[in-house]
Amino acid sequence: QVSMLSIALSAALILPIGVFPYMTFWDKTSTDLFHLYPPSAMVDGARLLLSFAMLLTFPMPFFSCRELLVLLLPKSWWVETGSEESKGTSATPLIPDQLSTIQGGLPSEEVGSSLPSPMLAGVYHILLTVILWGTTVVLALSAPSLGDVLNLVGCATGTMISFILPGLFAFQLEGFSWTAFWLLVVGGTVGIMGTYFSFLHLFHPTRQS
């Protein structure tokens, strides 16, 4: 119920933002809605609120991406973390075999609290953070339009999450089915073609017709 309420509330707030400007400007609607309206205090306030929302949203995927990159780096760069019982043991990623104590479908708190979590040493931690942050800033400044970036991300990852991964999971868990097959075919086709044309539009904007 919480998920459904959150999705419904988000849709109720976001849909009018896209529907009403399109109904007002029709074919003249651009990807940046702020360019459609004359400068005013309300438009400036909306820009400020959008910047504030981006400021609060960016740390979440940034932290997740950095933690995943930590798992790919050499273990010699890691330092020990966790509870006192885990001192003296090497820091390793959490794997399903370590979470063997299951109660009611959830791992035991004692098991989770005693396991070390991978973390980089101070110098490597700062270096990875600066490199990752600098890369995202450079890419953001180099992109000609936020809409082009959203097109690329949606085609490359949206189809993966919505079509390809569910199809692969269905094959793995239930075996062959036509539903999973068509999910892979449609999602793969749309994802490949959409990603290709999004790349062309992003790096060669002069080809836009």
C-alpha positions as CSV (number, residue, x, y, z in Angstrom):
1,Q,0.0,0.0,0.0
2,V,2.9,2.4,0.8
3,S,4.4,1.7,-2.7
4,M,1.1,2.1,-4.5
5,L,0.4,5.4,-2.6
6,S,3.8,6.7,-3.4
7,I,3.5,5.9,-7.1
8,A,0.1,7.4,-7.3
9,L,1.2,10.6,-5.5
10,S,4.2,10.9,-7.7
11,A,2.1,10.4,-10.8
12,A,-0.5,13.0,-9.6
13,L,2.3,15.6,-9.1
14,I,4.4,14.9,-12.2
15,L,1.7,14.3,-14.9
16,P,0.3,17.8,-14.8
17,I,3.8,19.2,-15.2
18,G,4.0,17.5,-18.6
19,V,0.4,17.5,-19.7
20,F,-0.6,21.2,-19.2
21,P,2.5,22.7,-20.9
22,Y,2.0,20.4,-23.8
23,M,-1.7,21.4,-24.0
24,T,-0.7,25.0,-23.9
25,F,2.2,25.1,-26.4
26,W,1.6,21.9,-28.4
27,D,4.3,21.4,-31.1
28,K,6.3,24.3,-29.7
29,T,6.9,22.5,-26.4
30,S,10.6,22.0,-25.6
31,T,12.3,19.7,-23.2
32,D,13.2,22.6,-20.9
33,L,9.8,23.9,-19.7
34,F,11.4,27.0,-18.2
35,H,12.3,28.3,-21.6
36,L,8.6,28.3,-22.5
37,Y,7.6,30.9,-20.0
38,P,8.7,34.6,-19.7
39,P,11.1,35.4,-16.8
40,S,9.2,35.9,-13.6
41,A,9.5,35.3,-9.8
42,M,7.5,32.1,-10.1
43,V,9.7,30.6,-12.8
44,D,12.8,31.6,-10.9
45,G,11.3,29.9,-7.8
46,A,10.6,26.8,-9.8
47,R,14.2,26.7,-11.0
48,L,15.4,27.1,-7.4
49,L,13.1,24.2,-6.2
50,L,14.4,22.0,-9.0
51,S,18.0,22.7,-8.1
52,F,17.2,21.9,-4.5
53,A,15.6,18.6,-5.5
54,M,18.6,17.7,-7.6
55,L,20.9,18.6,-4.7
56,L,19.0,16.2,-2.4
57,T,18.7,13.5,-5.1
58,F,22.3,13.3,-6.4
59,P,23.9,11.9,-3.2
60,M,21.8,8.7,-3.2
61,P,22.9,7.3,-6.6
62,F,26.4,8.7,-6.1
63,F,26.8,6.8,-2.9
64,S,25.4,3.6,-4.4
65,C,27.7,3.9,-7.4
66,R,30.8,4.5,-5.2
67,E,30.0,1.5,-3.0
68,L,29.7,-0.8,-6.1
69,L,33.0,0.5,-7.4
70,V,34.6,-0.3,-4.1
71,L,33.8,-4.0,-4.6
72,L,35.6,-3.9,-7.9
73,L,38.8,-2.5,-6.5
74,P,41.7,-4.6,-5.0
75,K,41.0,-5.8,-1.5
76,S,44.4,-4.5,-0.5
77,W,42.9,-1.0,-0.6
78,W,40.2,-1.9,1.9
79,V,40.2,-1.3,5.6
80,E,38.4,-3.3,8.3
81,T,35.0,-2.0,9.5
82,G,32.2,-3.5,11.5
83,S,31.7,-4.5,15.1
84,E,34.3,-5.4,17.6
85,E,33.8,-9.1,16.9
86,S,34.9,-8.6,13.3
87,K,38.3,-7.0,14.2
88,G,41.2,-9.0,13.0
89,T,39.3,-10.4,10.0
90,S,39.7,-9.2,6.4
91,A,37.0,-7.1,5.0
92,T,35.1,-8.9,2.3
93,P,31.8,-8.3,0.4
94,L,28.7,-9.6,2.0
95,I,27.7,-12.8,0.1
96,P,24.6,-15.0,0.5
97,D,26.5,-17.8,2.2
98,Q,27.4,-15.5,5.1
99,L,23.7,-14.7,5.7
100,S,22.8,-18.3,6.3
101,T,20.8,-17.6,9.5
102,I,17.3,-16.7,8.3
103,Q,14.4,-16.0,10.5
104,G,11.1,-15.4,8.8
105,G,12.7,-14.6,5.5
106,L,15.0,-11.9,7.0
107,P,18.7,-12.3,8.0
108,S,19.4,-12.4,11.7
109,E,20.5,-9.0,13.2
110,E,23.3,-10.7,15.0
111,V,24.7,-12.0,11.7
112,G,24.4,-8.7,9.9
113,S,25.9,-6.7,12.7
114,S,29.0,-8.9,13.1
115,L,30.0,-9.0,9.4
116,P,32.5,-6.4,8.2
117,S,31.5,-4.1,5.3
118,P,34.1,-3.2,2.6
119,M,35.4,0.3,2.8
120,L,38.4,2.0,1.2
121,A,41.3,3.4,3.1
122,G,41.3,7.2,3.6
123,V,43.4,8.2,0.6
124,Y,41.7,5.8,-1.8
125,H,38.3,6.8,-0.5
126,I,38.9,10.5,-1.1
127,L,40.5,9.8,-4.5
128,L,37.6,7.7,-5.7
129,T,35.0,10.2,-4.5
130,V,36.8,13.1,-6.2
131,I,37.2,11.2,-9.5
132,L,33.6,10.0,-9.5
133,W,32.3,13.5,-8.7
134,G,34.5,15.2,-11.2
135,T,33.4,12.7,-14.0
136,T,29.8,13.4,-13.4
137,V,30.3,17.2,-13.3
138,V,32.3,17.1,-16.6
139,L,29.7,15.0,-18.3
140,A,26.9,17.2,-17.0
141,L,28.6,20.3,-18.3
142,S,29.4,18.7,-21.6
143,A,25.9,17.5,-22.4
144,P,24.1,19.8,-24.8
145,S,20.7,19.2,-23.2
146,L,19.3,17.4,-20.1
147,G,16.6,15.9,-22.3
148,D,19.2,14.2,-24.4
149,V,20.8,12.7,-21.3
150,L,17.4,11.5,-20.0
151,N,16.7,9.9,-23.4
152,L,20.0,8.0,-23.3
153,V,19.6,6.9,-19.7
154,G,16.0,5.9,-20.3
155,C,16.8,3.8,-23.4
156,A,19.9,2.2,-21.9
157,T,18.7,1.4,-18.4
158,G,14.9,1.8,-18.5
159,T,14.5,-1.0,-21.0
160,M,17.0,-3.1,-19.0
161,I,15.0,-2.8,-15.8
162,S,11.5,-3.0,-17.3
163,F,12.0,-5.6,-20.0
164,I,15.3,-7.4,-20.2
165,L,16.0,-8.3,-16.5
166,P,12.4,-9.5,-15.8
167,G,12.6,-11.7,-18.9
168,L,16.0,-13.2,-17.8
169,F,14.7,-13.7,-14.3
170,A,11.6,-15.5,-15.6
171,F,13.8,-17.8,-17.7
172,Q,16.0,-18.6,-14.7
173,L,13.2,-19.2,-12.3
174,E,10.4,-20.7,-14.4
175,G,12.0,-21.8,-17.6
176,F,11.0,-20.9,-21.1
177,S,7.8,-18.9,-21.6
178,W,6.6,-16.8,-24.5
179,T,5.9,-13.8,-22.3
180,A,9.5,-13.7,-21.1
181,F,10.7,-14.3,-24.7
182,W,8.7,-11.4,-26.1
183,L,9.9,-9.2,-23.2
184,L,13.5,-9.9,-24.2
185,V,12.8,-9.4,-27.9
186,V,10.8,-6.1,-27.5
187,G,13.0,-4.7,-24.7
188,G,16.2,-5.6,-26.4
189,T,15.1,-4.2,-29.7
190,V,13.8,-0.9,-28.3
191,G,16.8,-0.6,-25.9
192,I,19.4,-1.2,-28.7
193,M,17.8,1.1,-31.2
194,G,16.9,3.8,-28.7
195,T,20.4,3.8,-27.2
196,Y,22.0,4.0,-30.6
197,F,19.9,7.0,-31.8
198,S,20.2,8.7,-28.4
199,F,24.0,8.5,-28.7
200,L,23.8,10.0,-32.2
201,H,21.6,12.8,-31.0
202,L,23.7,13.4,-27.9
203,F,27.1,13.6,-29.7
204,H,26.0,14.8,-33.1
205,P,23.2,17.3,-32.4
206,T,23.6,18.9,-35.9
207,R,22.0,15.8,-37.4
208,Q,18.8,16.6,-35.7
209,S,16.0,17.2,-38.2
